[in-house]
């Protein structure tokens, strides 16, 4: 409850905690034929999955590490080059889908695979003979349709639908977003400083109105760089505890930032099924994570 200048009061109340999404993320999964197009809509936003790759340091590092490990043991050939394989491996880790365009000779022999960005590839209706067909979305609604059987689709199978793959780390999505939100909150706190970190409570009737106004102005100016400053107040013949500072959200002394970061990072690494040492996590004990080969 806050007392206003006119003597009135304003009361604030907190409701019960609510989930980030009104319903389960898995309930949103579904593949539908585009109402004005010839392709099926992916169960998840491809642009959203691409942006989430950069949401968390551990998430992005885990994807890059797994891609590099696959490339390390890849044997390059004239059919598939290393650059195309690395790009396809990254697409598979981010989207759960990877696409290759198949080039053949006159006799139908496969000569080369070329990677196609999974961000813009969509599954079309199957042909009358049951062959799968794909298109590549372009600007201004101009799409490139490939011939039936021209695209090789590698996907992480999803039990909810059969047209697109879903990334393995999807179960850790909320932890990845929580890690990002905690970092953004911390940045805004230090960059802006516009927060209620304390309540300045005055009960001394001898405080001069000019001094009271100066205190108000000083508190209002407490935002931006340099907001953590001291204020000197002198009240002659003042009462004990006439001015009190009651902390209600002092993040500098008591906050859950580090705990949230650690827990969300652990969940992210579990979602990627990586050893903590390979994911860049620091051990919290002297023994470390043990022998990584065992």
Secondary structure as UniProt FT lines:
FT   STRAND          2..3
FT   TURN            5..6
FT   STRAND          9..10
FT   HELIX           25..28
FT   STRAND          39..40
FT   HELIX           46..52
FT   TURN            53..55
FT   HELIX           57..72
FT   HELIX           82..95
FT   STRAND          97..104
FT   TURN            106..107
FT   STRAND          110..116
FT   HELIX           118..120
FT   STRAND          121..124
FT   TURN            128..129
FT   STRAND          134..136
FT   HELIX           139..141
FT   STRAND          144..145
FT   TURN            148..149
FT   STRAND          151..155
FT   TURN            159..160
FT   HELIX           168..172
FT   HELIX           173..192
FT   STRAND          198..202
FT   TURN            205..206
FT   HELIX           209..220
FT   TURN            225..226
FT   TURN            236..237
FT   TURN            240..241
FT   STRAND          243..247
FT   TURN            251..253
FT   HELIX           257..272
FT   TURN            276..280
FT   TURN            286..289
FT   TURN            292..293
//
